[in-house]
Amino acid sequence: MPKVAYSEEEREHIRIQLITVGLDLMAKQGIQHTTVEQVYKSVGISRTFFYDFFSTKEDLIVEALYFQQPKIIRYVHELMNDPFLDWRSAVKKFLFSCCYGERNGIAILTIEEQQLLFKRLSSENYAIFRKKQQLLFKSILEGFGVQAEKTNVNLFINLSLSLMVIRKAIPNQLPLFIPEAVDETVDFQMDALVNALEKLKAEYPIAKDKNK
């Protein structure tokens, strides 16, 4: 007979498995192409049991995005502490890893995915999402050695997400852009963003920052 009763520890283990598998699939194949069926079958549970943990696919997406935030922050610190990378190279490598998230296990939402997720989030959950987003980018900026004042954080969110979104949007969602030049476009924008961050770092340094 199938097991029908799970301890709280077992349930939490299954929940983390669902999030981990979901995040891996989303990073590799995109959020829109990741189905609930793929996730629960990979974990080895039923569709009905999946919905004991997440009411909707969007709930899983949000939890997966939250789950990857500590991983992203750890990656920032790894790069900043890499003795073979100077500051500029480390920042650019981080941005590159995010822009090409499917190669690096980082889930990045496309324009369409952002719109769909926004429509399904309640105002309360959107406020929570926004707060967690602010904290994530604040931590990234501080990892780069930049004082994370509100204006700096907001600017960094818009500039970095614009870079990532444009890369993912060419050519399907931005058909008038030239797909053959997408990598060069991303590289140019990354350099411009690193220049802006370098200027912020000079203007708003963190006392504990270790210059490389």
Secondary structure, DSSP 8 states (H G I E B T S, - for coil): -------HHHHHHHHHHHHHHHHHHHHHH-STT--HHHHHHHHT--HHHHHHH-SSHHHHHHHHHHHHHHHHHHHHHHHHT-TT--HHHHHHHHHHHHHTHHHHT-----HHHHHHHHHHS-HHHHHHHHHHHHHHHHHHHHHTTB---HHHHHHHHHHHHHHHHHHHHTTTT-TTS-GGGHHHHHHHHHHHHHHHHHHHHHHSB-TT----
